Amino acid sequence: MLTGKKVVLGVSGSIAAYKMANVASMLTKLHCDVHVILTKAGAKFITPDTFEALTKHPCLTDSFERSSPPEIHHITLGQTSDLILAAPASADLLGKMAHGIADDLLTSTIVAATCPILVSPAMNAHMYENPIVQENIKRLKSFGYAFIEPVVGHLACNVEGIGKLPGESVLVDAIVSKLTQRPKEKDYAGKKVLVTAGPTRESIDPVRYLTNHSTGKMGYAIAGEAAKRGAKVTLVTGPVNLTPPEGVKTLSVTTAQEMYEAVMAEAESQDMIIKAAAVADYRPKEVNSEKTKKKEGNLVLELERTRDILKELGEKKKKGQRICGFSMETEHVISNSREKLVKKNVDMIAANSLREEGAGFGTNTNHLVLITAEGETDLGMLSKEDCANRLLDELLKL
């Protein structure tokens, strides 16, 4: 698959460096020409010998390393490679990259590079969330660097949080996708697509509300990719901390009722409707006008059902319209989702499990199983953008 492609793996100081040995191995099995630059800190976690055995090339660690014939490594690698992956990218490496510091072989190669650069950060959760690190990441993205976002999981510092390097297959898939991608075909040109995303909030009183952990990333990815493929996209979004994709009509809502009204107002004119939002199934029956005060004993909160948007869309589906719902499950993923497909009278259900690492709320990857009346398509673990495109591919086939 990657015959004739040259990739540089830039490995910096993180315990996650051990994963890069498998990445190098997986790439060489795809006939990729793999070269590794290992920082001095990275060499504390994994040896150059490991990479040399896997890639059949010297593992470079020093800007002034001599070779025969003589070679200026940072220029050669930076300007003859098809892609550089900096992974794991430590906070130190991100800071240097963001400010053009070239004080070792890896940063010098990145500064000299004329090829695309992928960056996959990995570090302690507090380090990753530090405003300085986040500002460096934002700065790099503004320069055109592409990121493979870290995932939430158990970190080496013995805490649960964001900052974990994604699995080796995710890193390799990102490289393959970048090196084999073709310009987006405008296969959705002329089609109107409505996408819902994010959570809803149901007020208890002026202070408190009921909600869920949805961040809207999956829905926003679908809306963005559909727009790139030529669709006229309407995005109905709950409250999230995301920037709407370019070229997309965005309608912001807060409650399940507001989302129902916005979707139903647009539904008749749509060719496809993709319901990726996590809409509240219940809301408080009574909303207190004043803050609910703490009292002795327990508090009973009576809830009532919200409108079932997906079910009503299925009941009112017009001829030729295609509807896709999402099903986030914690058990019996396929059977529960297939039951939903029939019960809601929709064309496709995109099912995933909250129990699977990398596939839950707030991650930048997902593992979708696309369920239709004809069968099931397991996409495996992909970036949410790749999931979006595969979902759009399958929906178009219907």
C-alpha positions in Angstrom: 0.0 0.0 0.0 2.8 2.4 0.8 5.4 1.2 -1.8 7.6 4.1 -2.8 6.6 6.3 0.2 9.2 7.6 2.7 8.1 8.4 6.2 10.1 9.8 9.1 9.0 8.9 12.6 10.2 11.6 15.1 10.1 10.0 18.6 10.5 12.3 21.6 10.7 11.8 25.4 7.6 9.9 26.6 6.9 6.5 28.0 4.6 6.0 25.0 7.7 5.8 22.8 7.5 2.0 23.1 4.5 2.1 20.8 6.5 3.5 18.0 8.4 0.2 17.5 5.2 -1.4 16.4 4.3 1.6 14.3 7.6 1.2 12.5 7.0 -2.5 12.0 3.5 -2.0 10.7 4.6 0.6 8.2 7.5 -1.6 6.9 5.0 -4.4 6.3 3.1 -2.0 4.1 6.4 -1.6 2.1 7.0 1.9 3.4 10.6 3.3 3.6 10.7 4.2 7.3 13.4 6.4 9.0 13.5 7.2 12.7 14.8 10.2 14.5 15.1 9.6 18.2 15.6 12.5 20.6 18.0 12.1 23.5 15.0 12.0 25.9 13.3 9.5 23.7 16.3 7.2 23.8 15.8 7.0 27.6 12.6 5.0 26.9 13.5 2.9 23.8 16.9 2.1 22.1 18.0 3.0 18.6 18.9 -0.6 18.1 15.2 -1.5 18.2 14.3 0.9 15.3 17.4 -0.1 13.3 16.4 -3.8 13.4 12.8 -3.0 12.3 13.5 -0.4 9.6 17.0 -1.5 8.3 18.1 2.1 8.5 20.3 3.8 11.1 18.3 5.4 13.9 19.4 9.0 14.0 19.9 10.8 17.3 22.4 13.6 16.7 22.5 16.6 14.3 26.2 16.1 13.9 26.2 12.4 13.4 28.6 11.4 10.6 27.7 9.1 7.8 29.3 7.7 4.7 28.9 9.3 2.2 28.5 12.6 4.2 24.9 13.7 4.5 23.1 16.7 6.0 20.4 14.6 7.6 17.9 17.3 8.6 17.9 18.7 5.1 17.8 15.3 3.4 15.0 13.8 5.5 13.0 17.0 5.7 13.0 17.5 2.0 12.9 14.0 0.5 10.3 12.4 2.8 6.6 12.1 1.9 5.5 12.6 5.6 6.8 13.2 9.1 5.0 11.9 12.1 6.1 13.4 15.4 4.9 10.8 18.0 4.9 10.8 20.9 5.2 14.6 20.8 6.1 15.8 24.3 5.2 19.2 25.7 8.8 20.2 25.2 8.7 19.2 21.5 5.4 21.0 20.9 6.8 24.2 22.4 9.9 24.1 20.2 7.9 23.3 17.1 5.5 26.2 17.8 8.3 28.7 18.0 10.7 27.5 15.4 13.4 26.3 17.7 15.7 23.9 16.0 18.2 22.8 18.6 18.4 19.0 17.8 18.0 16.8 14.8 14.3 16.3 15.1 13.3 19.9 15.4 15.8 20.9 12.7 14.3 18.3 10.3 10.8 19.7 11.1 11.8 23.3 10.4 13.4 22.2 7.1 10.6 20.0 6.1 8.7 20.5 2.8 6.3 17.5 3.4 3.2 17.2 5.5 3.7 16.9 9.2 1.5 14.9 11.5 1.7 15.5 15.3 0.4 13.1 18.0 0.9 14.6 21.5 1.3 12.4 24.6 1.8 13.5 28.2 0.3 13.9 31.6 -3.3 15.2 31.5 -2.4 18.3 33.5 0.5 19.1 31.2 -1.7 18.6 28.1 -4.5 20.9 29.5 -2.0 23.6 30.5 -3.0 26.8 28.7 0.6 27.2 27.4 0.6 23.7 25.8 -2.9 24.3 24.4 -1.7 27.6 22.9 1.2 25.9 21.3 -1.1 23.3 19.8 -3.4 26.0 18.5 -0.4 27.9 17.0 0.8 24.8 15.2 -2.6 24.0 13.8 -2.8 27.6 12.5 0.5 26.9 10.6 -1.1 23.8 8.9 0.2 21.0 11.1 -2.3 18.1 11.3 -2.9 16.5 14.7 -3.8 13.0 15.8 -5.4 13.9 19.1 -4.6 12.1 22.3 -7.2 9.8 23.9 -8.5 9.5 27.4 -7.2 6.6 29.4 -5.0 5.3 32.2 -1.7 7.2 32.1 1.7 6.2 33.2 1.4 8.7 36.1 -1.4 6.4 37.4 -4.2 8.8 36.7 -7.2 8.7 34.3 -7.3 11.5 31.9 -6.5 12.8 28.4 -3.0 12.6 27.1 -2.6 9.0 26.1 -1.0 8.3 22.7 -3.6 6.5 20.5 -3.1 2.9 19.6 -0.6 2.0 16.9 -3.3 1.1 14.4 -4.7 4.6 14.7 -1.3 6.2 14.0 -0.7 4.0 11.0 -4.2 4.6 9.7 -3.6 8.3 9.9 -0.4 8.0 7.9 -2.0 5.7 5.3 -4.9 8.1 5.0 -2.6 11.1 4.5 -0.4 9.4 1.9 -3.2 7.8 -0.1 -5.9 10.4 0.1 -7.3 11.8 -3.1 -9.0 15.2 -3.5 -12.5 15.0 -2.2 -15.0 14.1 -4.9 -18.0 16.3 -4.9 -20.3 13.3 -4.8 -22.7 15.1 -2.5 -23.1 18.1 -4.8 -26.7 19.2 -5.0 -27.8 17.2 -1.9 -29.2 18.7 1.2 -27.9 17.1 4.5 -29.1 17.9 8.0 -26.8 16.8 10.9 -27.5 17.1 14.6 -24.7 17.2 17.1 -23.9 17.6 20.8 -25.9 17.3 24.0 -29.1 19.0 25.1 -29.6 20.7 28.5 -32.9 20.3 30.5 -33.3 22.9 33.3 -34.1 21.9 36.8 -34.0 25.5 38.0 -32.1 28.7 37.1 -28.9 27.1 38.4 -29.0 23.4 37.5 -29.7 21.3 34.5 -29.6 17.7 33.3 -27.3 16.8 30.4 -24.8 14.2 29.1 -21.1 13.9 28.2 -21.5 14.5 24.4 -19.0 17.0 23.0 -20.4 17.1 19.5 -17.2 16.1 17.8 -18.7 13.2 15.8 -21.6 15.3 14.4 -19.3 18.3 13.6 -17.0 15.9 11.7 -19.9 14.6 9.7 -21.2 18.1 8.9 -17.7 19.3 7.9 -16.9 16.3 5.7 -20.3 16.4 4.0 -19.8 20.1 3.2 -16.3 19.3 1.7 -18.0 16.7 -0.6 -20.4 19.4 -1.9 -23.5 19.0 0.2 -25.6 21.9 1.4 -25.4 21.2 5.1 -27.5 22.3 8.0 -26.1 21.6 11.4 -28.4 21.7 14.4 -26.2 21.7 17.5 -26.6 21.6 21.2 -24.2 23.6 23.5 -20.6 22.6 22.6 -17.2 24.1 22.7 -16.5 23.7 19.0 -16.2 26.0 16.0 -18.8 25.2 13.3 -17.3 23.8 10.0 -16.8 26.2 7.1 -19.7 26.6 4.7 -22.3 25.0 7.0 -25.6 26.6 8.1 -25.5 26.3 11.9 -28.6 26.4 14.2 -27.8 26.5 17.9 -30.3 25.0 20.4 -30.2 24.1 24.1 -33.1 21.9 25.0 -34.5 18.7 23.4 -37.7 20.6 22.5 -35.7 23.3 20.8 -33.8 20.6 18.8 -37.1 18.9 17.9 -38.5 22.2 16.6 -35.4 23.1 14.6 -35.0 19.6 13.0 -38.7 19.3 12.1 -38.7 22.8 10.5 -35.8 21.7 8.2 -36.6 18.0 7.7 -39.0 18.2 4.7 -36.4 19.8 2.4 -33.5 17.4 3.3 -32.2 14.5 1.2 -30.4 13.0 4.2 -30.7 13.4 7.9 -28.0 12.2 10.2 -28.9 12.3 13.9 -25.6 12.3 15.8 -26.8 14.4 18.8 -27.2 12.9 22.2 -30.7 14.2 22.9 -32.2 13.9 26.4 -34.9 11.2 26.7 -36.3 12.9 29.8 -36.6 16.3 31.3 -37.9 17.6 34.7 -41.7 17.8 34.7 -41.6 21.0 36.7 -38.9 23.6 36.4 -38.4 25.7 39.6 -38.4 29.4 39.0 -36.0 29.8 42.0 -32.9 27.9 43.0 -33.8 24.6 44.6 -32.7 24.8 48.2 -31.0 22.0 50.1 -33.2 20.4 52.7 -33.0 17.4 55.1 -33.5 14.0 53.5 -33.7 13.0 49.8 -35.1 15.0 46.9 -37.3 13.3 44.3 -37.2 14.8 40.8 -40.1 13.8 38.6 -39.2 13.4 34.9 -41.3 13.3 31.8 -40.4 12.0 28.3 -39.2 14.4 25.6 -40.3 14.1 22.0 -38.6 11.2 20.1 -37.1 13.1 17.2 -35.7 10.1 15.3 -39.0 8.2 15.6 -41.0 11.1 14.2 -38.5 11.5 11.4 -38.9 7.9 10.5 -42.7 8.1 10.6 -42.7 11.2 8.3 -39.9 10.1 6.0 -40.5 11.2 2.4 -39.8 9.1 -0.6 -36.1 9.0 -1.5 -35.1 10.5 1.9 -32.4 8.7 3.8 -32.2 8.8 7.6 -29.3 7.7 9.8 -29.5 7.5 13.6 -26.8 6.9 16.2 -26.8 4.4 19.0 -24.5 4.7 21.9 -24.7 1.5 24.0 -23.0 0.0 27.0 -24.2 -3.6 26.3 -25.7 -5.7 23.5 -24.5 -3.1 21.0 -25.6 -4.8 17.8 -28.9 -6.3 18.9 -30.0 -3.1 20.6 -29.0 -1.0 17.6 -30.7 -3.3 15.1 -33.9 -3.1 17.2 -33.7 0.7 17.1 -33.3 0.5 13.3 -36.6 -1.3 12.9 -38.5 0.5 15.7 -37.6 4.0 14.4 -38.1 3.1 10.7 -34.7 4.5 9.6 -32.2 3.4 6.9 -29.1 3.2 9.0 -27.9 3.1 12.6 -24.3 4.0 13.5 -23.6 2.0 16.6 -20.8 2.3 19.0 -19.9 1.2 22.6 -19.2 3.5 25.5 -17.2 0.7 27.0 -14.5 0.7 24.3 -11.5 2.9 24.8 -11.3 5.5 22.1 -14.9 5.2 21.1 -16.7 7.1 23.8 -17.6 10.7 24.4 -14.9 13.4 24.0 -12.4 11.3 22.0 -11.0 12.1 18.6 -11.5 8.5 17.4 -14.5 6.3 17.1 -15.4 2.7 16.3 -18.7 2.6 14.4 -20.7 -0.4 13.2 -23.0 0.7 10.4 -26.2 -1.3 10.6 -28.8 -1.5 7.7 -31.5 -3.9 6.8 -29.1 -5.7 4.5 -26.3 -6.2 7.0 -23.5 -4.6 9.1 -20.3 -2.8 8.2 -17.7 -2.7 10.9 -15.4 0.4 10.3 -12.9 -0.4 13.1 -11.2 2.3 15.1 -10.8 5.4 13.0 -10.5 9.2 13.4 -13.9 10.8 13.6 -13.3 12.5 10.2 -12.6 9.1 8.6 -15.6 7.6 10.4 -17.7 10.5 8.9 -16.5 9.9 5.4 -17.1 6.1 5.6 -20.6 6.8 7.0 -21.3 9.2 4.1 -20.0 6.6 1.6 -22.4 3.9 2.9 -25.3 6.3 3.2 -24.8 7.4 -0.4 -24.9 3.8 -1.5 -28.4 3.4 -0.1 
